[in-house]
Amino acid sequence: MKVLHIGKQGNLQRFAAADGFLRSLELTDLKPGLPVKEYLDKAGDADFIVVDAISSVPGELIKQMPNLKVIHSEGVAYNAIDLKAADEYGVYVCNAKGMNAMAVAEQAVLLMVGMLRNMVVNDAAVRNGHQIETKEGYMQNGNLYELADCSVGLVGFGDIAQKTAHLLKAYGVKEIYYYKRHRLDPEQEQQFGVQYRELDDLLASSRIVSLHLPVTDATMHMADHDFFAKMQPGSYLVNTARGELVDDAALIEALKSERLAMAGLDTLDHEPVLKNHPLLNQSSGITRRLLLSPHIGGITAASFYRGYAMIDEDLRLIAQGRKPKRVVNHPQIHESK
């Protein structure tokens, strides 16, 4: 059986288990963004596609691969795969749901603690020879805080937010609020140690607000002027989900007005982020209140190993004539598949 990998070349060899099913397959390893004809010429008879989470698998490719049984995202996202074509041609589409949940949760907590300890300013203070006066200033003012001093609101409550709640409990955070479209049952809320709040109430009740949502028409730029106006004065925003959730102009205004004390962002709108990005071209009074990281929350080595273990399991199941575990579409399965 054959697998076409579309993504960073070498990933399958690097992260798939040495004794796993994936390593038994004939591999064609190609870069994203090539013409469909090149994929077909080199791997048109492949049984499986494993694809980078943000790379395209168009319907034009799917319909011309007669042996194709599964398209598996290397990550959680699968929005660049033509689901309609996969459904029509009886191809399962799967993702590696939960593979990076702990990694991104750690990044969210890192940003929370980094803001509360004012790491941007403090790193610069030490590098510029102002260590002792900076330390004495905090001792005099008593304005460094621990996570346990804060209420935290999680907007969205999927795998990553659930792991974040677990870590926050370990830090002693007593008030962990969550918002999602469908409320958990009381037993689940008790299990995660969280309290449900409608979104407006969560924003008003939380000193730290952390975003954990996908980008949809409903969530695009949801963190807008009205959103920030409902947050506590001097509160903190964390975004480890997608940059498109945040309206940059509204965020800048919230920082200028000091509605927000700081924002900790692992992802920005308009990636790749270049030097002309609006958030990077503000006064020092704004930029020193931004704690940034380069969208690395979910790309730990452990995440990739977990993801490839999931891929290995799903492809093995389909090779055995069984349904894979992590299906995200509704394929019309034909006997020939």
Buried (B, 14 or more C-beta within 10 A) or exposed (E): BBBBBBBBEEBBEEBBEEEBBBEEBEBBBBEBEEEBEEBBEBBBBBBBBBBBBBBBBEBEBBBBBEEBBBBBBBBBBBEBBBBEBBBBBBBBBBBBBBBBBBBBBBBBBBBBBBBBBBBBBBEEBEEEEBEEEBBEEEEEEEEBBEBEEBBBBBBBBBBBBBBBBBBBBEBEBEBBBBBBEEEBEEEEBEEBBBBBBEBEBBBBBBBBBBBBBBBEEEBBBBBBBEBBEBBBEEBBBBBBBBBBBBBBEBBBBBBBEEBBBBBBBBBBBEEEBEEEBEBBEBEEEBBBBBBBBEBEBBBBEEBBBBBBBBBBBBBBBBBEEEEBEBBBBEBEEEEEB
